[in-house]
């Protein structure tokens, strides 16, 4: 163990401290954005030593992921989606997205995240920041060789609109028959939509 | 004025009574569904005379619309969407949907409805029942000449997934640049998606 100090009488290492760091991190990332947020700023807000934050959560990016409580590793996800021929990008994206929502462990966590984003403004901003930073930017880097770079952000958010809509109707509001359609049918149906939004002609 | 009677000492005509009828109606429509719900059942739950409900709200369908608080006339909407050549159905659907959300009066009401549906189970069921009864069924009737009748419900919920996703990201979570894209650009981009879901080849 290191010699980090709890300040103002708070015991370091308690789950309260961990929780308070996460609360301060959520607040900071949601209001100032990822780039402008520093571990130091969060440490001051949580009234702990910055070293304690590093010890608990690692890097700023790891702390961000912990604050968002995203149940999957975004780097692995993006790798899965972008590895393979560009013409089947839409299919891999649909399959990866639906697999995460269909999965009994990650599905309910994702549903809770989306519900939270819709009811709490701070959570909404955090999810938006997470999407922009961890998903859109990385997918965008892979798209930059395929389409006009200026169009990438619009293309990514359009694809996201189809995916978030599926999440909403299939997993949260459970509109039938969409909620009961087999995974493969939904993937095959929405894949061409995603492909067109991401790599189709720019007049779409 | 008619001779309807307030029961158990409640004054007929008070806004409390009106409100209690709406609460009972929301509960009944959400739990039993539109078909199984009768004005009589709602009258018993709200402890008022059925004639009072008819006087305030008109028919069962009008009461249902009042209970959902949908800010537009679904019949007019469907008329707008389905009048015209079948090959531009997707475009009319996208345009009509986005116009309602872009409109300064109806947009915020729709946003409140969707938020409510996501946070409150009863509201969620009510919106689902409203969608099935007032939107999907009517659009389905118009699609029946164009595609296999058995496929209509899946087609309609798939189209809805794109539209609800747009509502979510463009108007509620406000993901950029989607939130700022011009109306016509979004319509032109999603119209082919909706057209394919609704009338495209059945292997999609």
Contacts between the chains, C-beta under 8 A, distances in Angstrom:
chain1	res1	chain2	res2	distance
A	115	B	118	5.8
A	115	B	119	6.9
A	117	B	173	6.3
A	118	B	115	5.8
A	118	B	118	5.0
A	118	B	119	7.2
A	118	B	168	7.7
A	118	B	172	6.3
A	118	B	173	7.4
A	119	B	115	6.8
A	119	B	118	7.1
A	119	B	119	5.1
A	124	B	172	8.0
A	124	B	173	5.7
A	127	B	173	7.1
A	128	B	173	6.0
A	128	B	174	7.6
A	128	B	175	6.1
A	131	B	175	6.7
A	132	B	175	7.8
A	153	B	176	7.3
A	153	B	177	5.1
A	154	B	177	5.0
A	154	B	178	6.8
A	154	B	181	6.2
A	157	B	169	6.3
A	157	B	175	4.9
A	157	B	176	7.2
A	157	B	177	6.3
A	157	B	178	3.7
A	158	B	178	6.4
A	158	B	189	6.1
A	158	B	190	7.6
A	160	B	165	7.6
A	160	B	169	6.0
A	160	B	175	6.5
A	160	B	178	7.7
A	161	B	162	7.0
A	161	B	165	4.1
A	161	B	166	4.8
A	161	B	168	7.3
A	161	B	169	4.7
A	161	B	170	7.0
A	161	B	175	8.0
A	161	B	178	6.3
A	161	B	190	7.8
A	162	B	161	7.0
A	162	B	162	5.4
A	162	B	165	5.5
A	162	B	193	7.2
A	163	B	165	6.9
A	164	B	165	4.6
A	164	B	168	5.2
A	164	B	169	5.7
A	164	B	173	7.9
A	165	B	160	7.6
A	165	B	161	4.1
A	165	B	162	5.5
A	165	B	163	6.9
A	165	B	164	4.6
A	165	B	165	2.2
A	165	B	166	6.9
A	165	B	168	6.6
A	166	B	161	4.8
A	166	B	165	6.9
A	168	B	118	7.7
A	168	B	161	7.3
A	168	B	164	5.2
A	168	B	165	6.6
A	168	B	168	6.0
A	169	B	157	6.3
A	169	B	160	6.0
A	169	B	161	4.7
A	169	B	164	5.7
A	170	B	161	7.0
A	172	B	118	6.4
A	172	B	124	8.0
A	173	B	117	6.3
A	173	B	118	7.5
A	173	B	124	5.7
A	173	B	127	7.1
A	173	B	128	5.9
A	173	B	164	7.9
A	174	B	128	7.6
A	175	B	128	6.1
A	175	B	131	6.7
A	175	B	132	7.8
A	175	B	157	4.9
A	175	B	160	6.5
A	175	B	161	8.0
A	176	B	153	7.3
A	176	B	157	7.2
A	177	B	153	5.1
A	177	B	154	5.0
A	177	B	157	6.3
A	178	B	154	6.8
A	178	B	157	3.7
A	178	B	158	6.4
A	178	B	160	7.7
A	178	B	161	6.3
A	181	B	154	6.2
A	188	B	203	7.8
A	188	B	204	6.4
A	189	B	158	6.1
A	189	B	197	7.2
A	189	B	204	4.4
A	190	B	158	7.6
A	190	B	161	7.9
A	192	B	196	7.3
A	192	B	204	7.8
A	193	B	162	7.2
A	193	B	193	4.7
A	193	B	196	7.6
A	196	B	192	7.3
A	196	B	193	7.6
A	197	B	189	7.2
A	203	B	188	7.7
A	204	B	188	6.4
A	204	B	189	4.5
A	204	B	192	7.7
